[in-house]
Amino acid sequence: MAVFFSSLFGSASIGVYSLCTEQMVIIPSRVPLKKAERTSEWLKVKLVHTSIAGSVLIGAFACANSKGIILPHLIQEKELETIKSLFSGNITVIETKKTALGNLVLANDYGAIVDPRLKKHEIEQVSETLGVEATSGEIAGLPYVGSLAVATNKGVLAHPLLKDSEKKVLEDVLKVPVEVGTVNCGIPYVGTGLISNSHDAVAGSLTTGPETFIIENALDVEEGWRK
């Protein structure tokens, strides 16, 4: 297991552009296939090479775990068919004005923390699709939990201003240890610059040595190499 380093479209904010679970990694079709395949090899998962809503902002638009994926109503039919052909879990397109679903949900295979501003029926859709308990919560007093942390089946790395009460909720719902840290040389919005599963992690190319050490400990991975 390792931490690898990458960038997409010249940006270290790889979590904005990609999404990873225990089963797959979704990388924009505008990323060269060889680079996308290398990332999927690092993470030891199937590659889904597509856009969402015609956009490269995969990590912002979608949220997923091994059991399901939640997509915005803006997704195009061809994109949906591509995902269906490569993912056998639950697939739900949520009919809501909210489209940045990846920023609103933090999930692993054991639970999900959701933006408290989501409506009851939307939270129920998240729970049913991902097959886990979904609970409203905040991180560092902020509601967009998906951009503020990364969760795997081994651990969570969250915004450094995480409150003790919030940490307890994360650990109770996601059922893994929680640590705090940053990515890309001090960025506290961890979800924007890191993707991971139980196998490996891929961090933004600007992530420092001390940050990498914390990622290794939080997610139980070891340092790999830069690409």
N, C-alpha and C positions, 0 to 999 in steps of 0.2 A: 504494500500500500504506500502511496506517495502523494506529495503535493507537487503538481506541475504548474507552470506559469505560461500565460498566453495573453494575447490581445485579439480583438476583433474590430475590423474597420478602423485600425489605428488607435483604438481605445482600450484602456485597461478595464473598462466597466463591463466585463464579460457576462456578469449576471443579468445585465439589462437585455443582452442579446441572445442568451441561451438558457435552457432549462434542463435539469438533470434529475433522474430518479434511479432507483435500483435496477430498472429495466431498460431505460432509454435515455438518450440525450437529444434534445431538439436544437438544431443549429440552423440559422437562416440559409436558405438556398443560395444566397449571394456570396456566402463564404465558399472558397474553392473546395471542391469535394475532398481532395487529399488532406487538406487541413482539418476539415470536419471529421473525416475518418480517423485521423490521428487522435483527435480529442476523444472520440468514442472508444478507441483502443485504450487510451489512458484510463478511462472510466470503466472499461470492461462491460459496456452495454451496447445495445442496438442503436444505430444512428437513424434519426428522423430528420431528413434534410428538406426543410420547407419554410415558407414564410407563414405568418398569421396576420390576417386582414391586410395582406399585401405589404406587410411591414417586417423589418428585421428585429423589432423589439419583442422577441419571443418571451424573455424572462419577465417583462413587464405585463404582457397580455395574458399569460397562462399560468396556472398552478397545477401541480400534479403530485401524486405518489405512485407506488407500484400498483395500486388498485384502481386508480382513476385519474382523469384529467378534466379540468374545467376550462372552457374556452369562451371568449367573448362573442356576442352576437354578430360582430363584424367579420368573423371568419368566413372565408370564401369556400365554396363547395369543393373545389379541387384540393385545397389545403386540408379540409376535413377528411376527404377520401384518402389522402396520403397518410394522415395520422391513423385512420381506421385500419389501413392495410398493414400497419406495423405495430399497432398497440391493441392488445386484446382485452384491456380493462374497460371500466365504465368511462364513457365519454359524454359530457354534458355541455351543451351550449346554453349559457345563462342569458335569458332575455331581460337585461337590465341596462340602464344608461351607463353603469359603471363598466369600464372596459379594461382598466389596469388591474386585472384580477391577480396577477403575480405579485403585485404590491400589497394586496389586501389579505392574502392568506399565507400562513407559514405552516407547512405540514411535513410529517414523515409518515411511516406506515403504522404508527401507533396513535396519532392524534393530529388535531389541527387547531391553530389559534387564528382567529379571524378579526378583521377590522370591526370594532364595535358599532360602526355606522351601517353595517350590513343589516338588512331587514331579516326578520325571523325566517321567512320562507327561503331567503337566499342562503342563510346559514344552514338550514335543513338540506338544501341542495348540495352544499359543500360536503356535509356529513355523509349523505347518501352516496354521492359520487365517489368520494375518497374512502368510504367504508370505515370511517373512524368517528370518534367523538369530536365535535367542533365547538369550541368555546371562544367567546369574545374576550379580547385582551389587548393590552398595549405594551409597547417596549419603549423605555425611556420617556414615558408619558405621551407617546405618539401612536397614532392608530394604524399607520401603514406598515404592519408587522412584517410583510413579505420582503420589504426592502431593508428592514432593520436587522435581519438575522438570517442564518442558514441552518437548516435542521436536517440531520440524517438519522438513521436508525442507531447511530452510536453516540451522537452528541449534538449540541447546539452551540453556535458561535453567534453572539448577539452584540448589539450596540453597547459601548462601554458605560453609558449612563443608565443601564438597566437597573431598575429598582428591585429591592429584595422581594417585595410582594409580587412583582411581575415574574421574577425568576422562579418563585414557587409555583405560580400558575403554569409556566412553561414546562417545568419539570414534572408536575402532576399530570398534565395533558399529553405531553410528547413522550414522557416516560424514559427520558435519557438525561444525563448530566448537562448542565448549562454553564458555559464560560463566556467571558466578554473579550472583545478585541476589536481591531480595525483591519482594513485592507488598503492596498494601494497608497502606502505612505501616509496613513492617518485618516482615511475615510471611515467614518463610523457607520455608514450605511452598508453594512457587511454584505447584504444580499445583492448589491449592485456590482460587486467585484469578486464574487466567489461562487462556484458551483461545486457540489460534492455529493457523493453517495457513500455507502459503506466500504467501497473498494478504494477509491482515491478522491483527490480534490484537485480542482484547477482554479488557481487564483490569478487575479489580474497581474500583468507584467511589472507593475510598479510596487508590488507587495515586497516589503522589506524582510530581512532576516529575522528580526524579533517578532514581526507579525506572523511569519511563517511558523515559528516555534509555537506560538499560541494556537494557530490553526491545527498544527500537528497534535497538540495535546487535547484540544477541544473535540476534534473530529476523529481522533485516533488514527492518524495517517502519518507517514514519514516523508521527508522532503525528496522530491524527484529531481527534475532538472528544468532549466529554462528553455522555452521555445518561442 
